[in-house]
Structure formats: C-alpha cells, structure tokens
Amino acid sequence: MIKGKGWVYVTKGRTINKNLVFICTALFMVSIAGSRPLISLYADGLGASHAEIGVIVALFSFFPLFLSIQSGKIIDCVGVKGPLIASVVLGILSMVILSILHNLTGVYISQIFAGLAQLVFVLSMQAYAGQFPKSKLREYYITVFSIAVAAGSFAGPLFSGFLTDSIGYSTTFLTLSFVLVGMLPLSLFFSGQKAMSMQDKRNEQNSFQLLRIPDLRKAVLVSSVGLLAKDTYISFFPLLAAENGLSASAIGVIIALNAGAGMFIRSLLPWVAQHLKRDVIITISILVSGVMYLLNPLSDHVLWLSTLSIILGFCTGICQPLSIFATIITLPKERVAEGLGLRLTFNKLTQIVGPLSLGSLSSVVGMPGIFYTCGAIILMGSFHPDKLLFYKKEKS
C-alpha cells in the first residue's frame, strides 16, 4: 500500500515537473522566437542594409559566444532557479527596449539582452533535464524540453506575424514582453539544487579538455550544422520571401509551419530512434536540409515555400534534441551545464560567423545566393574524410 502511494507521489511529481518545463519553455520561446523573424523585417524598415542585418542577427550570439562556458559553470554551482529567473528578466528587457526605442540603436541593444536571455534560459533548462541519474529520465525531460521549444517556435512567429500586420511592430514587441511576465511566477517553482560544490569548483579542469571525448566532439559538430540550417532560415527567409511579395503574416505562417514540423518530429523521435540508428537519422536530416536550402530560391509560391519549410523543419527538429542528449550522456553529472555551455559556445560561433559572412555575401549574390551558399555548406558539413556522413558501418 505504501509502495502504491509512493508510486503515485513520484508520478504526480514527474507530471508537475514536466508541465513546468513544458509551459515555461513554450512561453519563453513564444516571445523570443516570435520576435526573431520580425527583427530582420523591422531593421530593414528602419533602413538597415543586408550586411547590417547580418551584424544584428550575429549580435544575438556575440556575447553568449564568450559567456557560455562560464555561465554553465555558474549554473552548476548555484542551481537552475536563480539563472532561470534572470533569463526571464533579460528577455522582458529586450522586448521593452524594442517597443520604446524606434531606431537601430534600440535593435542592437535589444539583441544583446535577448541573446543573453536565451543563453541562460537554455542552459538552465537543459541542466535541469540532465540532473536526473537515470538515462531514461534524462531523455524523457530532454524530449519534453525539445517539444516545448518547437511548440513555442511554432506559435511565436505565427502569433507575432499576424499581430504585426494588425497593430504594428512596437505594440507586438510589448505584447511579447507580457508573455514573459506571465512566465515569471512559474520559474519560482524550480528547485535550486546545486550540481557542483564550491570545492569541486576549485578543483575543476579546463572546459575545452572535455572535447577529448569523441562523442562530445561529434555532438558539437552535429549541433552546429543543424543550428546553421535553422537560424539562417529564420533570419534570411523573411527577406527572401519579402522580395517575392509575401506579407508579414504569410511569412509568419510559413516559419510557424517550420517550427510545427520540428515539434511533430520531436514527439515521434523516441519511436524513430528505436527503428533507426542515431547516426543514420542525423545523416539523412542534414542531407535533406541542404537540398531544401537549394530549392528555396527556385520557389516563389506560398504552397511550395510552405512544403519546403515543413520538410526543413522535420530535419532541423531532429538534430538539436539528439545532440543535446548525446552531449549530456557523455558528461560527468557535476559538469553537465559546463559541457552544455561548451556545446553552446560552438553553436554561438556558428550563429555569429554564419550571419556576418552570409549578410556580407548578399550584396554580391543577393538573397537567393545566400540560400545556395548555405545549402552547399550544410551538404559539405555532412561528410567526414574517413566516414560517410557521420555514419560508420560496424565491422562484422
């Protein structure tokens, strides 16, 4: 009887935790992901060149590039609760600045705050998922987190796109800040449990030594390639679509379909992983992502662009959760957030170099050229000198 009550208590606690992770992550992504497609269009309307838009997009990841590892170490020491609250406050500030300062200076400042907010939030939530001792439980919470990210990324652009057409950019950004305000009380329910003591902190090793772990290096590479495909699409597709005469609401729908596809495939990922090897799944997703990029400039009809967006969403939706789980299972428990910060460092490097180089390149090759170039890079990123596409056949 006691065992039964204990089982009910554990199940109930897991359900509450799952709901907290899902709701907080989804609300955060509705705001941050909902604002990101608007930034390119908003900056373009303020007179920014394509190269300058590339700088603005890269600025989102500039400071996180240098702070990811240290942020992970801090989260390991202080727990996830405090950093989680701080990330929400930074996110609110980023949206309020956009609604008050109607110039490019405001856009620059807001993207600094938004980038830091996303960094701390993602590390906190992933560290929370990685703190459980059982592998099945870690994978369960990573799946919940990934689905919530996709759900928020689906609803955010859809919501903000229609809202912008109705009430304008400033009021839309202010509305997105209220979404984060609503999430703030929920973040107080997270545990402040620490993964690393101060004594462990003093005895820690150099973070880059973690890259000696082969599976971690592989997870970092997969994550970077997948993120390049996802972020370049979110940042530059609105400009390509606008050149073809699509409205902000139509662009929001197409990007929302991309995120919706990611949400759908992530919910099926445990089943898919049981029937295909992880390396094979990653191989296929990266290859198809590259092909989708090459086809985008050749399509100008909403139906075809929506189809390509959905397929690309399937592919990019696979890479991130698999790379997160692969990162966590290879790391010592007391260095999970630090290792995730190391992974994010390379992600942020990709998010800086990609927009800067592609934004500058657009003045020469135009928006279609950006998609051709990025597609080629993604396809090349799936090959290894000694292995075919990350997949190495087992010796019989």
N, C-alpha and C positions, 0 to 999 in steps of 0.2 A: 504493500500500500504506500509505504514511504517512497519506495522506488518510483512508483507511478506518479506521485506528487512531484518528486524531483524532476522526472522527465518532462512533466507539464511545465514546471518552472523554467527549465532550460529552454524548451521550445518557445515559450512565451517571450523569454529574454532575447532569444535569437530573432524572433519576429519583430520585436520593438527595435532592436539594433538595425535590422535590415531596413525597416521603414525609415529610421533616422538617416541612414546612409543614403537611401534612395531619394528621399524628399529633399534633403539638404543639397545633395549633388545636383539633382534636377533643377532646383530653383537657382542655384549658383550659375549653372550653365545656361539657363534661360536668359539670364541677364548678360553674362559675359559673351557667350556665343551669339546671342541675339544682337549684340552691339557690333561685333566684328565685321560682318558683311556691310554694315552701314558706314563704317569708318572710311572705307575706300571711296564710297559714293559721296559721303559728307565732305571729305578732304578735296575730292575732285570739284565739288560745287563751290568750295572756298578758294579755288584757283590753284591747287597743288598740281604739279606735273606728275607724270607717271613715275619718274625717278624719285620724286619727293614722297609719293605714296609708298614706294618701296621702302624708303627710310622710316616712315611712320609705322608700317607693318613690322619692320625689323626691330623698331624700338620697343615693341611689346615684349620681345625676348632678350633685349640687350642686357639689362641688369640681372635678370634671372640666370643668364649665362655664367656670371661670376659669383652668384649667391646661392646657386642650387645646392652645392655640396655642403656649404656651411649651414644653410637652412635645414638640410636633412640632419646634420649633427645636432643642431639645437632641438629639433623635434624629438630626436632620440633621447635627449636629456630631460626635456621639460614635459613631454607628452603632447598629445594632439589638440587638447582642448583650447589652450591659450592661442597657439598659432592659428587654429581654425577661426576663432573669433576675430583675430587680427586680419585675416584674409577677407572676411566679410566686410569689415570696416574699410579696408583699402578699396574693395570693389565698389562700395557705395560712393566713396570719394571720387573714383574715376568717372562714374556716371553723372554725378552732380556737377563736376567740372565741365563736362561736355555740354550740359544743359545751361550753364551760366556763361562760359566764355565762348563766344561765337566767332572764333578765329583759329588759325592753325596752331598758335601757341597753346591754346586750350586742348587741342587734339594731341599734341606732343606730350603735354603733362599728363593727360588722362591715360594715355597708353603706357606710360611708366607705371602709374598706380595699378592699372588693370593687369599688366604683366606680372607685377609682384604679387597681386592678389591671387591670380591663378596659380602661380608657383607654389605659394604657401598652402593654398587650399588643396591642390592635387597631392602634394607631398604628405599633408596631414591625413587625407582620406586613404591614400594608398598605404601609409604606415599603419593606420588603424586596421586595414584589411590584413596586413602582413604580420600583426602581432599575435595571431592565434597559433597555437602549437601544432594543430593538425592541418595537414596539407589540404584535405577536402574542405575544411572550414575556410582556409585562406582563399582557395579557388572559388568558393561559394560567394564570399564577400567581394572579391575582385570582379566576379561576374555581375553582381548587383551594382557595384560602382560603375562598371563599364556600360551597363544598360541605362543607368541613370544619366551618365554623360551623354549617351546617344539620344535619350529622350529629351533632355534639356536642349541639346544641339538641334533637335528636330523642331521643338516648339518655339525656341528663341527666335530664329530667323523668320519663321512663319508669322509669329506674333508681331515682331518689330517691323517686318516688311509692310504688312497691312496697316499697322499703326502709323508708320511714317507717311504713307500716302494719305492718311486721314488727318493727322494732327501735326505733322512736321517732325523734323529731327530733334529739336530741343526738348519738346514735351515727351517724345518717345524715350530719350535717354533718361529723363527724370522719372518716367514710369518704370523703367528697368531698375532704377535705384531703389524704388519702393519694393520691388520683388526681393531684393537683398535684405532690406529692412525686415520684411516678413520672415526671412530665414534666420535672422539673428537670434531670436529666443530659442530656436531649436538647437543651435550649436552649443548651448549651455548644458545640454543633457549628455554630452560626450564625456567619457572618462578621461581623467588627467593622468592615467597610469604612465609611468616612465619605462622606456625600454633599456636605458643605459644609465648607470650611476655615474656620479662625478669622478669616482676612482677609475672606472672604465674609460671615461672621457680623457683623463690624464695619460692613460696607457695606450691610447688609440694609435693606429698606424696611418700612413699616408693613404688617402682615399683612392688615389689612382692605382695603388697596388691591387685593388680589387679586380682590376682589368686583367690580372693574371688568370682569372677564372675564364676558361674558354667559352662556356655557355653564356656568361655575362657579356663578353665581347660580342657574341652573336646576337644576343637580345638587344644590345645597344644599336647595332647596325640595322636590324630589322625595324626598330622603333624609329630611327632617324629617317629611313627611306619612306616608311609609312606616313610619318608626320609631314615630310616634304610634299607628298601627294595630297594629303588632306588640307594643309594650311595654304598651299599655293592655290588650290581650288577655291577655298573660301575667300581669299584675298583678291584674286585676279579674275575669277569668273564673273563677278558683278560688272567689272569694267568691260569684259568681252561681250557680255550679254547686253549691256547698255549701248554698246556700239551697234548691236543688231536691233536696237529699238525696243527692248523689253523694259517694262516698268519695274519699279522697286518691289511692288507686291509680287509680280511674276518671278522676279529673281529670288525673292524670299521663299516662295513656294518650291522652286527648283532646289535651292540649298537645303530647305527643310526635308525634301524627299531624300536627299543625300544622307542627311542625319538619320531619317527614319529607317532607311535601308540598313544603316550601321546598327541601329537599335534592334532591328529584326534579326540580323545575322548573329548579333551577340547573344541573343536569347537562345539561339539554336547551336551556339558554339560548343557547349558540352557534348551534345549529340554528334556534331560533326567531328569533334576531336576523338570520339570513340571509334569512328569508322575510317578516318584518315590520319596519317602521321602528321605531327605538328609541322615538320619541315615541308611536307608536300603542300599543306594548306597555305603556308606563307609563300611558297614558291608561286603557286597559282595566283594568289591575290596580288602579288607585286607585278607579275607579268601583265595581268589583265588591267591593273591600274595604269601602267604605262601605255597600253593600247587605247584606253579610254581618253587619256590626255591627247593622243594623236588625232583622235576622231572629233574632239570638241570643236576645233576651228572650222571643220568641214560641215558643221550642222548649224542651222540658224532658225529651225522651227522649234517651238516650245516642247512639242511631243518628243522629238529626238533628243533635245538637250535634257529633258526630264529622264528619259531612258538611260542616257549615258551617266547622269548624275546618280541614279539608283544603283547601277552596276558598280560605279566607283565607290559608292557608299558601302556596298557589300564588302568590297576588297579592303578599303581602309579601316572598316569596322572590325576586321579580323586581326590586323597587325598589332594594334595597341594592347588589347587585353592579353593576347598571347605573350607579348614582350614583357608586360608588367608581371605576369605570373612567372615567366621564365627568370626574370630578374630576382623576384622575391625568394623563389625556392633555392637559388644558388647562394644566397647571402646568409651570414650568421644572424641570428634573431636580433642581437643587440646593435646591428649595423644596417638594418633594413632601410630606414629612412635615409641614411647616408648613401647607401648604394643606389636607392631610387633617385637621390639628388645627383649622383654621378651620371646616371642614365639621362636625367633631365638636362644636365649640362650639355651633353652632346645633342640632345633634342633642340635646345635653345640655340646652339651654334648653327644647326641646320636652319632654324627659323630666322636667323639673322642673315647668314650668307645667302640663303635662297632668295628672299625678297629684295635684298640690296642688289644682287647680281642680275636677277630677272627684271627688276624695275628699271635698272640702267639699260639693260639689253632691249627693253621695249621701245626705246627711242630709235633703235636701229631696225628691229624686226617686227615691231608692233605687237599687239596683244595675241594674234594667232601664233606668232613666233615664240612667245613665252610658253605656250602650251606644247608646241612641238619640241622645244628645248627641254622642258621639264619632263615630258614623256620619254625622251631619249635617255635622260639622266636616270629616271626610275627603272627603265629597262636595263641599263648598264649596271645599276645597283643590285640587280638580282643575280649577277654572275660572280663566281669566285674562280681563281686560276686552277685550283685543284678539285673543285666541286662544281657540279651543275646546279645552279640556283639554290644554294644553301642545302641541297638535298644530296646526301652521300649514301649510296646503297650499302647495306650491311654485307660484310663478307660472309659467304656461305661456309 
